Amino acid sequence: MGLGGRTIRGMLEPIVESTRRRIADIRGRTDEFRARAADLGPVRSLARALVADRLTVIAEFKRRSPSRGALAAADLDAATRAKEYEAGGAAAISVLTEPDHFDGSAEDLLAVRQATAIPVLRKDFTLDESQIWEARALGADAILLIVALLSDDQLAHLHGVAGAAGLEALVEVHTDQEVQRALAVSPGLVGVNNRDLHTFEVSLETAERIAARLTGVPVTVAESGIFTAADAVRMRRAGYHAVLVGESLVTSGDPAAAIAELRV
């Protein structure tokens, strides 16, 4: 299957297909989203929140993972968990809104945004500008752009739309080639995903290897596979400003303490 001239394989393919179906449903509402966004106040800067004298943490709220299945009870309250994240010192919160494979929802994003004072990243598979304006209308402060899913033209266009909507974009890569493509849009934030998006296998060596190629990027984030303080230390030593951590925090009995341990 091709997307913007790129081939999508493995576990990613059904996610992309379901995302396309959702886009078909919301594309006609873009003007509505723009109007709602115009009535909102300024966003909370994700980039500023992630730069500190220690490693910062983007704590992720997600209910399910395609590779691990259900991660949390169906009745887990997004607002309550977000407050626990903030109490633990999370610099920002990432919210999975993809419904078909992660059990996410716009309601989770709204609940987190209203419950906390820190920036909120909408974590989804952004393929169309309508999704960006929807994210802004929902109160997101930043969006995710996954380079593997986009052609060069799509990446440049969506990165520009995010800026026009007042949102920051975390541009995600997981190969050397994707880094080169990402740098072409002069991103303010780059995330390196330690998870192979085709096999969903994870290795912290991915972020360690790619770190040297990110010199000059204002803010860098290591994503996936960070479970312990030792993992966090590895990412800080590699030069990252922040880590994005999901599974271990969603499943933790004391997420605030878990976050505090990761702020090395």
N, C-alpha and C positions, 0 to 999 in steps of 0.2 A: 504494500500500500504506500502511496506517495503523499507527502504533505509539503507543499511549497517546494517541490523538487527534491525533498528528502525522504528517505525510507524509514518507516516506523515499523518496528518488529516486536515480537514477544509480548510481554505483559502490558506494554504501553499502548498497543494497537486498540484494544477495546475501550480504553479510557479516552483516547482521542476520538473514536467514533461516537461515544456517548456525549462527549463535549460538543461535537458538531451538531448533534441533535438539539442540545440545549441552546446553542447559539441561534439556531433557526427559530426558536421560540421567543428569544429576547431581542433579536436584531431590530424588529419593528418598534421597540420601546426606547431606542437610543435617545430620541428627543426628550422623552419623559425623564430619563435618567439625567440628562444634561440640565433640565430645569430643576430637578431636585437637588443636584449638586450645587447649583448656583445659590441655593438658600442655605448652604452649610458654611460653617466657619472654616478657618484654615486647618490644614492637616498638621499632625504631630510628626516632626521630622524623624524618620527612622535612622537616617545617616548620622545625625547628631547624637541620637540616643545610644548608638553602638560604639562610639569612640570614648574610651575611658582609660584609666591607668592600669586596668586589669582586663582580662577577657570578659566580654559581656555575653549575655545569653538571650537569644530569641527563643522563648518557650512556646512550643506548638500544642494547639488543641486539635486533636483528631480522634475520631471514634473508631476508625477501622483502617487497616492497611491491606492492600491486595496480596501482599506476601505473607502477612501474619494473621489475617482475619480480624475479628473483633478485638479491640484493645481495651475497651471500657464498657461498663454497663450502659444499656440503652438510655437509662434515665440520668446519666451523668450530666450535671448542670454546668453549662459553659461559663456562666457568670461566676459561679462559686469557684470553679477551677482557675479561672482567670485571676480572681482576687488572690488566690493562693500563690499563683505564679508571681504576681506583683509583690506580694509580701516577702517572697524569697529573694527579691532583687532582680527579677527579669527586666531587661532593658526594653523589651518589646514582646508582643505576642503574635504568633502566626496562627491563623485559623483556616483549616481545610474546609472549603465550601463545596467540593465536588461530591455530588450526592450518590452516584451509582456504585462507586468503588471504595469510597471513604466514608460514606454515611454522613457527609457534611451538609451544611445548609446555610442559607443567608441568615436564618434566625440565630445560628450560633455566632456569626460575625456581629450581628447587631447587639446581641447580649454581651459579648466581650467588650465591644466598643463603649457601651453604656456603663459597664461595671468598673472600668479601669481608666487611668489617666496616662497610660503609656501608649506608644504607637502600635497600630494593628496592621499586620501584613495579611492581605487576602491571598491565601495559597490555593491556587487553582491552575488549570491548564489554559492559559490565555492564548487564544487564536484569533480573536476578532476585537475590534475597537469597542463594540457594544459591551463586552465584558468589562472593559476598563471603566467606561462611564457608569456601568452598574455598580462596580466596586466603589467608585467615588460616591455614588448616591447612597450606598449602604453605610458609608462612614469610614471606609478603609483609608489608611494613610499611605499604603504602598501596595504594589502588586508584584507578582512573580512573572518573569518572562524566561521561559526555558528555551535556550538556544537550539537544542536538539529538535524542537518541534517547528522551527521557523526558518524560512529562507532569509537571506540577507536583507532583502527588501521588506519582508514582513517584520523582521526584528527592528529595523530602522523606523518603519512606520509606527509600530506599536509603542516603541520607546518614545517617539515624539508625541503620540497621543497621550501617553501617561503624563508627560510634562505639561501638555495643554490642559489636562484635567486637574493639574495641581498635585498629582501623585508622584511619589518616588518609585522607581522600578529596581527590584533586585534581579539582576540578570544572571541566570544560572547556567553554569557550564560543568562538563565532566570529562572533557578531553582537551588536549593541546590545540587541536583544530578549532574547537568551539571557543577557546580563549581568544584566538586570533580574530574570529568573527565577532565576538562580544566587544573587543576593544575598539572595533571600527565605529561603534556608536558612542564612544567616550562615556561609559557608564559611571555613575557615582557610586554604585554598589555592585559588587560581583560576588555571587555565591558559588562555591565549588561543591558539587554534590558527590559525596563518596560512594553513593549508590549508582551502579550501572543501571541506566533507565531501561535497558532492554532485558537484562537478566535479573535485576533487582538485587544482585550481590553487592556487598559493601566492603570497602577497604579504605582505611584512613590514609594509606599510602598515596591514594589519588590526590587528596588535598595537599599532602606534603610535597609531592612531586610537582604539582602545578603552581605552588606558591611563588616560586621564583619568577614566573611569567606575569605576575600581577603587580610588579613594581610600578608605582605611579597611580594605581587605582585607589581612590580616596578611602573606601571602606571595603573590607573583604570579610566574607563569612564562610565558615566551613559547615557543611550540612551533612547530616546522616551519620550514623555509626558512633556517635559520641554518647557514652553511657556512664563513664567514671571520671573522677578528677584526673586520673592518669591520661585518659583520652583527651581531656581538655588541655592539659599541659602540653601534649604533643601538638595540638592545633595552635596554641599560643606560641610555642617555640618555632613553629613553621612561619609565624608572622601574621596570623589572622587576628582581626579585631574582635570577632564574635563567632559564636557557634549557634547553630539552629538545632534544637533538641526536641524530639517529639515523643517517641515511643516510651522511653524510660520515665518521662515526666507524667504522661497520661496514666501509666500503670503504677506509679509510685503511691505509696500510702502517705507520704509526706513530701509533696512536690516542692514546697518552699525550702525545706532542708536540702533536697536534691539539687536545686538551683544554686543555693549558697555554696555547695561543694564544687560546682562547676565554674564559679567565678574566680579563677586562679590568676 
